Amino acid sequence: MKKIGVLSALISLMIALSFSGCVDNTAESSGEVAKTVEIVDMVGRTVEVPANIQRIVCSGPGCLRLVTYLQAQDKVVGVESIEQENISGRPYQLANMDFFQTLPMTGLGGGKEIGVGPYPEKVISAAPDVILITYMDADRADELQEQYGIPVVVLQYGDVKSFHDENFVGCLNLLGSLFQKEERAQEVIDFFADAENDLLTRTENISDEDKPSVYIGGLCNKGAHGIDSTSSNYAPFAALNANNVASSIGTEKSVFISKEQLLEWNPDIIFIDTGSYELIKEDYDKSSEYYESLGAFENGNVYTQFPYNYYTTNYGTALADAYYIGKIVYPEQFADIDIEEKADEIYEFLVGEAVYDKMAEGYCGFENIDFSSQ
């Protein structure tokens, strides 16, 4: 099997090359140091930015997370109000809450709709060198740039289908170029590539006959949902070559199935996104007969997962989820993994702090659950 690290390196190289065409707009051929450079952002806009960026404002889902992964949060001079809320679920925020709460509020946050963005007067007051923003089209970004008189760089986050997603890698390379942190960007890309290789290597020789069938229920997507919310291409399952019963649906998006369909599939092991735990527990209390007719509930094979779709994808949490799934589904192959230690290793590398316990305060940790005893 071709290793993911090779593919990731190639993608990284191609994207890095596409962003490396910086143009000196002030320096002459005499060797004078450039004050500005031109970059191409993730929606194809050519933007002139300072060569030495020291002050940034982040806007939109996932933007501040990516900056934190690059260890550049010290450059942030304004954040959205959603990043100052004392709510669990976003490891980068948990690790930096004390700092983020000291910063000026430069926008509301919380949506991807065109037109949603930072507040002009708040941003201008914060005086950033650059505004970083996700989920915005080129025309709207041009409008904001003209309105603010500040460079606007758009990041195209994408949905997690793998841990070497092209948009994710592209964002990391672009930010590495902007902040002169190319080495850190490559470290993060390699970290995910190496972890994905590890997951695949541990499971690649397990025959289909020896793989239990698995299902993810209550998958959070723009909010909490019931047991019928799932995915046919759940990234943690895919990274493990797992036997996802929903893969037969044939769509790569999150989907809702009927409860009858789940009964028909009757997976050996069910994982519950704990962002939806309360909804599922409430439904269990009303319809316990239905749930106990599923083999996984009857046999005690129901386990939790941290929600990773919180203000778009928390890649680190998705990776921690994958290791926990591996430990449950393939205990022999993951016998050396202490899941809490592994989660904290991931969080510490990405966000600078081991925040497993903080995540578990807001959601139950990685554990086997029995709804009948709750």
HELIX and SHEET records of a PDB file:
HELIX    1   1 ILE A    4  PHE A   19  1                                  16    
HELIX    2   2 CYS A   63  TYR A   69  1                                   7    
HELIX    3   3 GLN A   73  LYS A   75  5                                   3    
HELIX    4   4 SER A   81  GLN A   84  5                                   4    
HELIX    5   5 PRO A   91  PHE A  100  1                                  10    
HELIX    6   6 PRO A  120  ALA A  126  1                                   7    
HELIX    7   7 ALA A  138  TYR A  148  1                                  11    
HELIX    8   8 GLU A  166  PHE A  179  1                                  14    
HELIX    9   9 GLU A  182  THR A  203  1                                  22    
HELIX   10  10 ASP A  208  ASP A  210  5                                   3    
HELIX   11  11 ALA A  235  ALA A  239  1                                   5    
HELIX   12  12 VAL A  245  ILE A  249  5                                   5    
HELIX   13  13 LYS A  259  TRP A  265  1                                   7    
HELIX   14  14 THR A  274  SER A  276  5                                   3    
HELIX   15  15 TYR A  277  LYS A  286  1                                  10    
HELIX   16  16 SER A  288  GLU A  292  1                                   5    
HELIX   17  17 GLY A  295  GLU A  298  1                                   4    
HELIX   18  18 TYR A  315  VAL A  329  1                                  15    
HELIX   19  19 ILE A  339  VAL A  351  1                                  13    
HELIX   20  20 TYR A  356  GLY A  362  1                                   7    
HELIX   21  21 PHE A  371  SER A  373  5                                   3    
SHEET    1   A 2 THR A  36  VAL A  40  0                                        
SHEET    2   A 2 THR A  46  PRO A  50 -1                                        
SHEET    1   B 5 MET A 105  GLY A 107  0                                        
SHEET    2   B 5 VAL A  76  GLU A  80  1                                        
SHEET    3   B 5 ILE A  56  SER A  59  1                                        
SHEET    4   B 5 VAL A 130  THR A 134  1                                        
SHEET    5   B 5 VAL A 152  LEU A 155  1                                        
SHEET    1   C 4 ASN A 243  ASN A 244  0                                        
SHEET    2   C 4 SER A 213  GLY A 217  1                                        
SHEET    3   C 4 ILE A 269  ASP A 273  1                                        
SHEET    4   C 4 VAL A 302  GLN A 305  1                                        
SHEET    1   D 2 SER A 229  SER A 231  0                                        
SHEET    2   D 2 SER A 254  PHE A 256 -1                                        
END                                                                             
